[in-house]
Amino acid sequence: MTSTSPELRSQDGAARTVLSVRGAAKRFGAVVALDGVDLEVRRGEVLALLGDNGAGKSTLIKCISGVHRLDEGTIELDGRPITGATPTQVRSLGIETVYQDLALFDNLSPAANFFAGRESAGPAWLPMGLRFLRHRGMAAETRRLLDRLQVTLPDLDAPVALMSGGQRQAVAVARAAAFTSNVVILDEPTAALGLRESARVLDLIRRLRDQGTGVVLVSHSMDQVLAVADRAVVLRRGRRVGEAAPSQETLQQIVGWIVGAPPAPA
């Protein structure tokens, strides 16, 4: 794992916190999905968010991304409160989320997917509905962004429906990285991918981290967590039950938190 660069650290040498969640609580009727959860995401780090099904991971990332509104607690970005922000507002603040379904338009090219809802058009003096799309400019910007992240695609003009699972995942992650300056949240980014394609996605996660982005990785694969994560936070039944730096030495403890095993005797 690559250490955080000096410019991403505070004066005391600690990695700078970019996203902070304090006392997050969310209820759906009688079901308590989150119960006083704290979370801290730092720049230039990969934070693994772990837990069994129903632990509250999806609810937490949806609260951060603006899909759900917290019943209690606060969310801050670089020290500024963003609790209650809408998904559009959250994205405009530099927080992007890639869900398992990827939310790609299968019939469109990577460039068209990158700029869906953010189309570049002109001239500026025309009303929005009469402007002409800048197809070449959007394609060139997409190529530049993919090159920066070292993502190789066979044909930038082909619809993403014709691409492999790993290539589609790379497009979704690169799209999120293209428009974020702060945090990328990845929900099971290697689900249903083979070993080779999973390795490419993990390489992309490392490059995001090395560029100073805070990455939240939701995963059930401990091998992948060990490969890329700097820290791991474990949720169980809506509560935060532990945090550790993933390693072979801490693996048993982390798995114990996930499954709810009692602590080993001293």
ZADREN-703957 format. One record per residue (C-alpha): residue in three letters; x, y, z. Coordinates in steps of 0.5 Angstrom, whole numbers, plus 2048, in hexadecimal, padded with zeros to 3 digits. Layout:
N
ALAXYZ/...
This chain:
266
MET800800800/THR8028077FE/SER80380C804/THR7FF812804/SER803818800/PRO80581E805/GLU801823802/LEU7FB81F804/ARG7FD81F80B/SER7FB824811/GLN801827815/ASP80182281A/GLY80381D814/ALA7FC819814/ALA7F881880E/ARG7F381E80D/THR7EC81C80E/VAL7E881E808/LEU7E181A80A/SER7DE81A811/VAL7D8816814/ARG7D681781B/GLY7D181381F/ALA7CD811818/ALA7C680E81A/LYS7C180C815/ARG7BA808816/PHE7B5805811/GLY7AF804816/ALA7B17FF81B/VAL7B77FD818/VAL7BE80181A/ALA7C3801814/LEU7C8805817/ASP7C980781F/GLY7CE80C820/VAL7D380A81B/ASP7DA80F81A/LEU7DE80E814/GLU7E4812812/VAL7E781280B/ARG7ED815809/ARG7F1818803/GLY7F58137FF/GLU7F380D803/VAL7EE807802/LEU7E9806807/ALA7E67FF807/LEU7DF7FF80A/LEU7DD7F880C/GLY7D87F480F/ASP7D37EE80E/ASN7CC7EF80A/GLY7C87F480E/ALA7CE7F7811/GLY7CC7FE80F/LYS7D17FF80A/SER7CC800804/THR7C8805808/LEU7CE80980B/ILE7D180A804/LYS7CA80C801/CYS7CA811807/ILE7D0814805/SER7CE8147FE/GLY7C88187FF/VAL7C38127FD/HIS7C1812805/ARG7C081780A/LEU7C3816811/ASP7BE816817/GLU7C481881B/GLY7CB81981B/THR7D081E816/ILE7D481D810/GLU7D982280E/LEU7DE823808/ASP7E482680A/GLY7E1829810/ARG7DB82C80D/PRO7D482980E/ILE7D1825809/THR7CB82280D/GLY7C5821809/ALA7C8823802/THR7C58207FC/PRO7C881B7F7/THR7C98217F2/GLN7CC8257F7/VAL7D18207FA/ARG7D381E7F3/SER7D58267F2/LEU7D98267F8/GLY7DE8207F5/ILE7DB81A7F8/GLU7D98147F3/THR7D680D7F5/VAL7D68077F0/TYR7D18027F2/GLN7D17FB7F0/ASP7CC7FC7EA/LEU7D28017E7/ALA7CC8067E4/LEU7CF8067DD/PHE7CB8077D7/ASP7CC8017D3/ASN7CB8047CC/LEU7D080A7CD/SER7D780A7CC/PRO7DC80B7D2/ALA7DC8137D1/ALA7D58137D0/ASN7D48107D7/PHE7D98147DA/PHE7D681B7D9/ALA7CF8187D9/GLY7CB81E7DD/ARG7D18227DC/GLU7D28237D5/SER7D68287D2/ALA7D282C7CD/GLY7D38337CA/PRO7D38397C8/ALA7D183C7CF/TRP7CD8417CC/LEU7C883C7CA/PRO7C283A7CE/MET7C48337D1/GLY7BF82F7CD/LEU7C28327C6/ARG7CA8317C8/PHE7CE82C7C4/LEU7D18267C7/ARG7D98267C7/HIS7DA81F7C5/ARG7E18207C4/GLY7E38247CA/MET7DF81F7CE/ALA7E38197CB/ALA7EA81C7CC/GLU7E881E7D3/THR7E68167D4/ARG7EC8147D1/ARG7F18187D5/LEU7ED8167DC/LEU7EE80F7DA/ASP7F58107D8/ARG7F68137DF/LEU7F380D7E2/GLN7F78087DE/VAL7F08057DB/THR7F18027D5/LEU7EB8017D0/PRO7EA7FD7CA/ASP7E68027C6/LEU7E48097C9/ASP7DE80A7C4/ALA7DB8037C6/PRO7D58027CA/VAL7D78007D1/ALA7D27FA7D0/LEU7D77F77CC/MET7DD7F77D1/SER7DF7F27D6/GLY7DC7F27DE/GLY7E37F57E0/GLN7E37FA7DA/ARG7DC7FD7DC/GLN7DE7FD7E3/ALA7E48017E1/VAL7E08067DE/ALA7DB8077E4/VAL7E18087E8/ALA7E580D7E4/ARG7DF8117E3/ALA7DE8127EA/ALA7E58137EB/ALA7E58187E5/PHE7E081D7E9/THR7E281C7F0/SER7E78207F4/ASN7E681D7FA/VAL7E38167FB/VAL7E18107F7/ILE7DD80B7FA/LEU7DD8047F7/ASP7D77FF7F9/GLU7DA7F87F7/PRO7DE7FA7F1/THR7E17F37EF/ALA7DA7EF7F0/ALA7D97EA7EA/LEU7E07EC7E8/GLY7E67E67E6/LEU7ED7E77E9/ARG7F07EB7E4/GLU7EA7F07E3/SER7EA7F07EB/ALA7F27F27EB/ARG7F17F77E6/VAL7EB7FB7EA/LEU7F07FA7F0/ASP7F57FD7EC/LEU7F08037EB/ILE7EF8047F2/ARG7F68047F4/ARG7F780A7EF/LEU7F180E7F1/ARG7F480D7F8/ASP7FB8107F6/GLN7F88167F2/GLY7F58187F9/THR7EE8167F9/GLY7EB8137FF/VAL7E880C7FD/VAL7E3808801/LEU7E38017FF/VAL7DD7FC801/SER7DF7F5800/HIS7DE7EE802/SER7E47EC7FF/MET7EA7EC805/ASP7EF7EA800/GLN7ED7F17FC/VAL7ED7F5803/LEU7F47F2805/ALA7F67F47FE/VAL7F47FB7FD/ALA7F17FE804/ASP7F5802809/ARG7F080280E/ALA7E97FE80F/VAL7E3800813/VAL7DE7FA815/LEU7D77FB816/ARG7D27F6819/ARG7CB7F781A/GLY7CB7FE819/ARG7D17FF81D/ARG7D880081D/VAL7DC7FB820/GLY7E37FC81E/GLU7E87FF81A/ALA7EF7FC818/ALA7F57FD813/PRO7F47F680F/SER7F97F180F/GLN7FA7EA810/GLU7FB7EC818/THR7F57EF818/LEU7F17EB813/GLN7EE7E6819/GLN7EC7EC81D/ILE7E87EF817/VAL7E57E9815/GLY7E27E881C/TRP7DF7EF81C/ILE7DC7EE816/VAL7D97E7818/GLY7D87E981F/ALA7DC7E4822/PRO7DE7E582A/PRO7E57E882B/ALA7EB7E382C/PRO7ED7E1833/ALA7F37E5835/
